[in-house]
Structure formats: structure tokens, C-alpha cells
Amino acid sequence: MPSVTRRYSKEEFARRGDLLYDKLIRPTFEPIHNGQFAAIDIETGEFEVDESEIAAGDRLRARLPQAQTWMCKIGSRYLRRFGYRVARKAGS
């Protein structure tokens, strides 16, 4: 699939993506689908949800080849987490 040229600044892209997430995804999919991925077209509001981030993105691009895709993880502020994290012990 050919790449899509971004048509918005990073700030506008994030603003639109967050707004659509709060409006469309959060009320319907949290907390039942926490940990799954949502691919959202920031221009149309169309989206796909899947356990696989690649599958969600691929299905959205199959429907909307020029989608301006904002990817997020349902129930999390982050798509990915980098770095060391201490696991909590049960009961602490």
C-alpha cells in the first residue's frame, strides 16, 4: 500500500485524534476493550478496533485508502510504553 502524506501539523493531528477518541471510542469501548487498539481517521471519524494494531490500521486503510490515521490504545494514554517498569507484587 502506498504511504499517505500527512495533511496536518503534529499538534492538529493529535488534537483531532484525542477529540475523536474522547467522543467516539471512550464512551463505547472503555473499559470492556481496554488494551485493544483503535485506528481513527481524523477527517471522517471512521474507526476500526482490534486486538492487533496492524489489523485495525489495515482494515481502516482498506475502507479509506487516504485515511489520516490516529492510532491509540483503548484505556491508556500511551500507544506504547518504553523503558523499565517495576512489577507490583500482589497485595502491595
DSSP file (Angstrom, degrees, kcal/mol; ACC not computed):
  #  RESIDUE AA STRUCTURE BP1 BP2  ACC     N-H-->O    O-->H-N    N-H-->O    O-->H-N    TCO  KAPPA ALPHA  PHI   PSI    X-CA   Y-CA   Z-CA
    1    1 A M              0   0    0      0, 0.0     2,-0.0     0, 0.0    60,-0.0   0.000 360.0 360.0 360.0 132.6    0.0    0.0    0.0
    2    2 A P        -     0   0    0      0, 0.0     2,-0.1     0, 0.0     0, 0.0  -0.347 360.0-101.9 -68.4 152.1    1.4    3.4   -0.9
    3    3 A S        -     0   0    0      1,-0.1     2,-0.4    -2,-0.0    63,-0.0  -0.352  29.7-127.5 -73.6 156.5    2.1    5.8    2.0
    4    4 A V        -     0   0    0     63,-0.1     2,-0.4    -2,-0.1    -1,-0.1  -0.885  18.7-124.9-106.4 132.9   -0.3    8.6    2.8
    5    5 A T        -     0   0    0     -2,-0.4     2,-0.2     1,-0.1     0, 0.0  -0.627  27.6-118.0 -78.5 130.4    1.0   12.2    3.1
    6    6 A R        -     0   0    0     -2,-0.4    -1,-0.1     1,-0.1     4,-0.1  -0.496  24.9-169.0 -68.6 132.7    0.1   13.8    6.4
    7    7 A R        +     0   0    0     -2,-0.2     2,-0.3     2,-0.1    -1,-0.1   0.339  62.6  56.6-106.0   5.0   -2.1   16.9    5.8
    8    8 A Y  S    S-     0   0    0      1,-0.0    -2,-0.0     2,-0.0     2,-0.0  -0.919  86.7 -99.2-134.7 158.0   -2.0   18.4    9.3
    9    9 A S     >  -     0   0    0     -2,-0.3     4,-2.7     1,-0.1     5,-0.2  -0.301  42.1-107.3 -67.2 162.6    0.6   19.6   11.8
   10   10 A K  H  > S+     0   0    0      1,-0.2     4,-2.4     2,-0.2     5,-0.2   0.889 121.2  51.1 -59.1 -39.4    1.5   17.1   14.6
   11   11 A E  H  > S+     0   0    0      2,-0.2     4,-2.4     1,-0.2    -1,-0.2   0.918 112.5  44.0 -66.4 -44.4   -0.3   19.3   17.1
   12   12 A E  H  > S+     0   0    0      2,-0.2     4,-2.5     1,-0.2     5,-0.2   0.883 112.3  53.7 -68.2 -38.2   -3.5   19.4   15.0
   13   13 A F  H  X S+     0   0    0     -4,-2.7     4,-2.5     1,-0.2    -2,-0.2   0.946 112.7  43.1 -59.0 -49.8   -3.3   15.7   14.2
   14   14 A A  H  X S+     0   0    0     -4,-2.4     4,-2.8     2,-0.2     5,-0.3   0.892 112.5  53.4 -65.6 -40.9   -3.1   14.9   17.9
   15   15 A R  H  X S+     0   0    0     -4,-2.4     4,-2.2     2,-0.2    -2,-0.2   0.943 113.2  42.6 -60.0 -48.7   -5.8   17.4   18.8
   16   16 A R  H  X S+     0   0    0     -4,-2.5     4,-2.5     2,-0.2     5,-0.2   0.914 114.7  50.5 -64.6 -44.0   -8.3   15.9   16.3
   17   17 A G  H  X S+     0   0    0     -4,-2.5     4,-2.3    -5,-0.2    -2,-0.2   0.926 112.5  45.8 -61.1 -46.1   -7.3   12.3   17.3
   18   18 A D  H  X S+     0   0    0     -4,-2.8     4,-2.5     2,-0.2    -1,-0.2   0.895 112.1  52.0 -64.2 -40.6   -7.8   12.9   21.0
   19   19 A L  H  X S+     0   0    0     -4,-2.2     4,-1.9    -5,-0.3    -2,-0.2   0.930 112.2  44.9 -62.1 -46.6  -11.1   14.7   20.4
   20   20 A L  H  X>S+     0   0    0     -4,-2.5     4,-3.2     2,-0.2     5,-0.8   0.874 111.6  53.4 -67.0 -36.8  -12.5   11.8   18.3
   21   21 A Y  I  X>S+     0   0    0     -4,-2.3     5,-2.7    -5,-0.2     4,-0.9   0.952 111.7  45.2 -60.4 -48.6  -11.2    9.2   20.8
   22   22 A D  I  <5S+     0   0    0     -4,-2.5    -2,-0.2     1,-0.2    -1,-0.2   0.843 120.6  40.3 -64.1 -33.8  -13.0   11.0   23.7
   23   23 A K  I  <5S+     0   0    0     -4,-1.9    -2,-0.2    -5,-0.2    -1,-0.2   0.890 131.4  16.9 -83.1 -42.3  -16.2   11.4   21.7
   24   24 A L  I  <5S+     0   0    0     -4,-3.2     4,-0.4    -5,-0.2    -3,-0.2   0.849 128.6  32.3-104.0 -41.5  -16.4    8.1   19.8
   25   25 A I  I >XXS+     0   0    0     -4,-0.9     4,-3.3    -5,-0.8     5,-0.6   0.941 109.0  56.1 -89.7 -52.5  -14.3    5.4   21.4
   26   26 A R  H 3><S+     0   0    0     -5,-2.7     4,-1.5     1,-0.2    -4,-0.1   0.896 108.5  45.5 -53.8 -50.8  -14.1    6.1   25.2
   27   27 A P  H 345S+     0   0    0      0, 0.0    -1,-0.2     0, 0.0    -2,-0.1   0.819 124.3  33.4 -66.3 -27.3  -17.8    6.1   25.9
   28   28 A T  H <45S+     0   0    0     -3,-0.6    -2,-0.2    -4,-0.4    -3,-0.1   0.838 127.1  30.7 -95.8 -37.5  -18.5    2.9   23.9
   29   29 A F  H  X5S+     0   0    0     -4,-3.3     4,-2.9    -5,-0.1    -3,-0.2   0.671  86.6 121.5-106.2 -19.9  -15.4    0.8   24.3
   30   30 A E  T  <<S+     0   0    0     -4,-1.5    45,-0.0    -5,-0.6    44,-0.0  -0.678  79.2   2.0 -85.6 146.2  -13.9    1.5   27.7
   31   31 A P  T >4 S+     0   0    0      0, 0.0     3,-1.6     0, 0.0    -1,-0.2  -0.958 125.3  59.2 -90.5  -2.6  -13.4   -0.5   30.0
   32   32 A I  T 34 S+     0   0    0      1,-0.3    -2,-0.2    -4,-0.1    -3,-0.1   0.850 115.7  35.5 -59.1 -37.5  -14.5   -3.7   28.2
   33   33 A H  T >< S+     0   0    0     -4,-2.9     3,-2.3     3,-0.0    -1,-0.3   0.133  81.6 150.5-105.5  19.7  -12.0   -3.3   25.3
   34   34 A N  T <   +     0   0    0     -3,-1.6    41,-0.2     1,-0.3     3,-0.1  -0.249  67.1  28.9 -53.5 136.8   -9.1   -1.9   27.3
   35   35 A G  T 3  S+     0   0    0     39,-2.8    -1,-0.3     1,-0.4     2,-0.1   0.184  96.4 110.8  94.9 -15.5   -5.8   -2.9   25.8
   36   36 A Q    <   -     0   0    0     -3,-2.3    38,-3.0    38,-0.1    -1,-0.4  -0.411  68.1-113.0 -84.3 168.7   -7.1   -3.1   22.3
   37   37 A F  E     -AB  50  73A   0     13,-3.2    13,-2.2    36,-0.2     2,-0.5  -0.797  19.2-158.5-107.8 145.0   -6.2   -0.7   19.5
   38   38 A A  E     -AB  49  72A   0     34,-2.9    34,-2.3    -2,-0.3     2,-0.6  -0.987   1.4-161.9-120.9 129.2   -8.3    1.9   17.8
   39   39 A A  E     -AB  48  71A   0      9,-2.7     9,-1.9    -2,-0.5     2,-0.4  -0.961  18.2-172.9-108.2 118.6   -7.4    3.3   14.4
   40   40 A I  E     -AB  47  70A   0     30,-2.8    30,-3.2    -2,-0.6     2,-0.7  -0.941  24.9-137.9-119.8 131.2   -9.3    6.5   13.8
   41   41 A D  E  >  - B   0  69A   0      5,-3.0     4,-2.6    -2,-0.4    28,-0.2  -0.801  16.3-153.9 -83.1 115.9   -9.4    8.6   10.6
   42   42 A I  T  4 S+     0   0    0     26,-2.6    -1,-0.1    -2,-0.7    27,-0.1   0.595  88.7  51.2 -71.8  -9.6   -9.2   12.2   11.9
   43   43 A E  T  4 S+     0   0    0     25,-0.2    -1,-0.2     3,-0.1    26,-0.0   0.842 124.8  19.6 -92.6 -38.8  -11.0   13.6    8.9
   44   44 A T  T  4 S-     0   0    0     -3,-0.2    -2,-0.2     2,-0.1     3,-0.1   0.676  92.0-125.5-105.7 -21.2  -14.1   11.4    8.8
   45   45 A G     <  +     0   0    0     -4,-2.6    -3,-0.1     1,-0.3     2,-0.1   0.440  60.4 144.6  83.7  -0.1  -14.3    9.9   12.3
   46   46 A E        +     0   0    0     -5,-0.2    -5,-3.0    -6,-0.1    -1,-0.3  -0.433  25.6 176.1 -67.6 147.1  -14.4    6.4   10.9
   47   47 A F  E     -A   40   0A   0     -7,-0.2     2,-0.3    -3,-0.1    -7,-0.2  -0.971  27.5-150.3-151.1 164.8  -12.6    3.9   13.0
   48   48 A E  E     -A   39   0A   0     -9,-1.9    -9,-2.7    -2,-0.3     2,-0.4  -0.988  12.0-157.6-135.1 143.0  -11.6    0.2   13.5
   49   49 A V  E     +A   38   0A   0     -2,-0.3     2,-0.3   -11,-0.2   -11,-0.2  -0.976  24.6 147.6-123.7 136.4  -10.9   -1.6   16.8
   50   50 A D  E     -A   37   0A   0    -13,-2.2   -13,-3.2    -2,-0.4     6,-0.1  -0.985  56.5-115.5-159.8 159.6   -8.9   -4.8   17.1
   51   51 A E  S    S+     0   0    0     -2,-0.3     2,-0.5   -15,-0.2     3,-0.1   0.756 106.2  64.7 -68.4 -24.1   -6.6   -6.6   19.5
   52   52 A S  S  > S-     0   0    0      1,-0.1     4,-2.2   -15,-0.1     5,-0.2  -0.888  72.4-153.8-103.7 125.4   -3.9   -6.1   16.8
   53   53 A E  H  > S+     0   0    0     -2,-0.5     4,-2.1     1,-0.2     5,-0.2   0.871  98.6  51.7 -64.0 -35.8   -2.8   -2.6   16.0
   54   54 A I  H  > S+     0   0    0      2,-0.2     4,-2.9     1,-0.2    -1,-0.2   0.918 108.9  49.5 -67.1 -43.9   -1.8   -3.7   12.5
   55   55 A A  H  > S+     0   0    0      2,-0.2     4,-2.4     1,-0.2     5,-0.2   0.910 111.2  49.3 -62.6 -42.7   -5.2   -5.3   11.8
   56   56 A A  H  X S+     0   0    0     -4,-2.2     4,-1.9     2,-0.2    -1,-0.2   0.937 115.0  44.4 -62.5 -46.2   -7.1   -2.3   12.9
   57   57 A G  H  X S+     0   0    0     -4,-2.1     4,-2.5     1,-0.2    -2,-0.2   0.897 112.8  51.2 -64.7 -41.6   -5.0    0.0   10.7
   58   58 A D  H  X S+     0   0    0     -4,-2.9     4,-2.0     1,-0.2    -2,-0.2   0.910 109.9  49.0 -64.2 -42.4   -5.1   -2.3    7.8
   59   59 A R  H  X S+     0   0    0     -4,-2.4     4,-1.5     2,-0.2    -1,-0.2   0.895 112.1  48.8 -65.4 -38.9   -8.9   -2.5    7.9
   60   60 A L  H  X S+     0   0    0     -4,-1.9     4,-3.0    -5,-0.2    -2,-0.2   0.935 112.8  47.2 -65.2 -45.0   -9.3    1.2    8.2
   61   61 A R  H  < S+     0   0    0     -4,-2.5    -2,-0.2     1,-0.2    -1,-0.2   0.802 107.0  58.0 -67.2 -28.6   -6.9    1.8    5.2
   62   62 A A  H  < S+     0   0    0     -4,-2.0    -1,-0.2    -5,-0.2    -2,-0.2   0.884 116.0  35.5 -66.8 -37.3   -8.8   -0.9    3.2
   63   63 A R  H  < S+     0   0    0     -4,-1.5    -2,-0.2     1,-0.3    -1,-0.2   0.861 134.4  25.3 -80.9 -38.0  -12.0    1.1    3.6
   64   64 A L    ><  -     0   0    0     -4,-3.0     3,-2.2    -5,-0.2    -1,-0.3  -0.787  66.9-175.1-130.7  86.8  -10.4    4.6    3.4
   65   65 A P  T 3  S+     0   0    0      0, 0.0    -1,-0.1     0, 0.0    -4,-0.1   0.763  87.3  44.5 -58.3 -27.7   -7.1    4.4    1.4
   66   66 A Q  T 3  S+     0   0    0      2,-0.1    -5,-0.1   -62,-0.1   -63,-0.0   0.107  83.6 150.5-102.7  22.3   -6.2    8.1    2.2
   67   67 A A    <   -     0   0    0     -3,-2.2     2,-1.1    -7,-0.1   -63,-0.1  -0.233  48.5-137.4 -57.8 138.8   -7.2    7.9    5.9
   68   68 A Q        -     0   0    0    -62,-0.0   -26,-2.6     2,-0.0     2,-0.4  -0.815  36.9-151.7 -93.5  90.2   -5.3   10.3    8.2
   69   69 A T  E     -B   41   0A   0     -2,-1.1     2,-0.5   -28,-0.2   -28,-0.2  -0.533  22.8-171.8 -85.9 124.0   -4.9    7.6   10.8
   70   70 A W  E     -B   40   0A   0    -30,-3.2   -30,-2.8    -2,-0.4     2,-0.4  -0.960  16.0-158.5-105.6 121.3   -4.6    8.3   14.5
   71   71 A M  E     +B   39   0A   0     -2,-0.5     2,-0.3   -32,-0.2   -32,-0.2  -0.859  18.5 163.5-106.2 134.8   -3.7    5.1   16.4
   72   72 A C  E     -B   38   0A   0    -34,-2.3   -34,-2.9    -2,-0.4     2,-0.6  -0.970  36.9-119.9-145.6 161.4   -4.4    4.7   20.2
   73   73 A K  E >   -B   37   0A   0     -2,-0.3     3,-1.8     3,-0.3   -36,-0.2  -0.908  38.5-116.2-104.2 124.0   -4.7    2.0   22.8
   74   74 A I  T 3  S+     0   0    0    -38,-3.0   -39,-2.8    -2,-0.6   -38,-0.1  -0.360  97.0  12.9 -64.8 130.7   -8.1    1.9   24.4
   75   75 A G  T 3  S+     0   0    0      1,-0.2     2,-0.3   -41,-0.2    -1,-0.3   0.543 113.0  90.5  83.3   8.7   -7.9    2.7   28.1
   76   76 A S    <   -     0   0    0     -3,-1.8    -3,-0.3     1,-0.1    -1,-0.2  -0.967  68.4-142.7-136.5 150.6   -4.4    4.0   28.0
   77   77 A R  S    S+     0   0    0     -2,-0.3     2,-0.4    -3,-0.1    -1,-0.1   0.600  89.5  60.4 -80.9 -11.6   -2.8    7.4   27.5
   78   78 A Y        -     0   0    0      1,-0.1     3,-0.1    -5,-0.1    -5,-0.1  -0.905  60.5-157.1-123.5 143.9    0.0    5.7   25.5
   79   79 A L  S    S+     0   0    0     -2,-0.4     2,-0.3     1,-0.3    -1,-0.1   0.863  91.0  10.6 -78.1 -40.5    0.2    3.6   22.4
   80   80 A R        -     0   0    0     -7,-0.0     2,-0.5     2,-0.0    -1,-0.3  -0.934  68.4-142.7-134.9 156.9    3.5    2.1   23.5
   81   81 A R        -     0   0    0     -2,-0.3     2,-0.3    -3,-0.1    -3,-0.0  -0.992  18.1-167.7-123.8 127.7    5.4    2.1   26.7
   82   82 A F        +     0   0    0     -2,-0.5     2,-0.1     2,-0.1    -2,-0.0  -0.849  43.1  29.2-113.0 148.9    9.2    2.2   26.7
   83   83 A G  S    S-     0   0    0     -2,-0.3     2,-0.2     2,-0.0    -2,-0.0  -0.255  92.0 -38.5  99.9 175.5   11.7    1.6   29.5
   84   84 A Y        -     0   0    0     -2,-0.1     2,-0.4     2,-0.0    -2,-0.1  -0.506  49.1-174.8 -79.7 139.8   11.9   -0.3   32.6
   85   85 A R        -     0   0    0     -2,-0.2     2,-0.4     0, 0.0    -2,-0.0  -0.992  23.2-129.6-138.1 129.7    8.9   -0.8   34.9
   86   86 A V        -     0   0    0     -2,-0.4     2,-0.2     1,-0.1    -2,-0.0  -0.645  26.7-128.8 -78.7 126.7    8.9   -2.5   38.3
   87   87 A A        -     0   0    0     -2,-0.4     2,-0.3     1,-0.1    -1,-0.1  -0.548  21.8-122.9 -74.7 138.1    6.1   -5.1   38.5
   88   88 A R        -     0   0    0     -2,-0.2     2,-0.2     1,-0.0    -1,-0.1  -0.594  21.3-125.0 -81.1 142.5    3.9   -4.7   41.5
   89   89 A K    >   -     0   0    0     -2,-0.3     3,-2.0     1,-0.1     2,-0.1  -0.602  36.5 -93.1 -83.1 147.7    3.6   -7.7   43.9
   90   90 A A  T 3  S+     0   0    0      1,-0.3    -1,-0.1    -2,-0.2     0, 0.0  -0.369 112.1  21.0 -59.5 134.2    0.1   -9.0   44.6
   91   91 A G  T 3         0   0    0     -2,-0.1    -1,-0.3    -3,-0.1    -2,-0.0   0.430 360.0 360.0  87.1  -0.6   -1.2   -7.4   47.8
   92   92 A S    <         0   0    0     -3,-2.0    -2,-0.1     0, 0.0    -3,-0.0   0.445 360.0 360.0-107.2 360.0    1.1   -4.3   47.7
